[in-house]
Amino acid sequence: MKRISFFFLVIIFLFLNSCEKEEKRCIVVFFDISDSTISRRNSYFQEFKTKILPKIKEGDRIIVDVISDNPLGQARFPINIELPFFNFIQNKLIYESELEKIKVNISTTVENMIRPQRIVGRTKIFEALQLAIRIFAIYEDYDKKILVLFSDMIEDSDIANFERIDWQRVNTDNLIQMIQTRIRIPEFQGIKVYVVTGVNENNPQRVDRNYNQIKNFWEEYFQKSGAIFNRSVWYGSTIIEFERETKKNQKNFISQIKSLLKKGDK
């Protein structure tokens, strides 16, 4: 009798585990629309459409805006939506159809957002990062926070002009200290950062001047910010790996069942 009651306990445990919702993610995506990225826009869009959008799942919130010459003053967030959860009183096919409509709308909106509409000569990436921190503070109740930057990462503002820096001689630590006197490094603890520099459609083989030095700078910058950032994987012309679907820890789950069964034998 005692063993039967433990089997019922295992069944209840299985049921509760299957009802457990996956982790909710707040995903912020910024597209650099400065003039230097015009030849990369199609590359940005294809990366977003084929590698990020399909991975957005129920419960995720996705927020999209642009990196312009005034991110803090011009942010509109044309996309700010949480994908609804499926509930068992819904028709699964209808739910999936509605979800697909939402993703198609997101795709269309992004494509229109990043089309050249006006001359944007400056790139204020540091200000965009401050904006990202504000967003994550508002949506602090999400389990995971992810920032995706589609940009050549060449800052051009009153804070710094990366085109004028002698990257062969500059000391990265000194440069970061100088930048800190003008704008403080945001606190990105627990936030995963991806940087997608894109491909120059006019010359796919071209490597930007000082690409590696600028990449080194951002690596140190994000490390100092406390971000979860893997330079070798999450910074490059394309996304090699995006945030995978949340999966339950099956190994731990099985060990818990075995533990329950052992107790039932006693």
Secondary structure, DSSP 8 states (H G I E B T S, - for coil): -HHHHHHHHHHHHHHHHHH-----EEEEEEEE-SGGGGGGHHHHHHHIIIIIGGG--TT-EEEEEEE-S-HHHH---SEEEE-----TTS-HHHHHHHHHHHHHHHHHHHHHHTS--S----B-HHHHHHHHHHHHHHTTTSSEEEEEEES----BSSS-BTTSS-TTT--HHHHHHHHHTTS-----TTEEEEEE----TT-TT---TTHHHHHHHHHHHHHHHT-B--HHHHEESS-S---------HHHHHHHHHHHHHHHH-
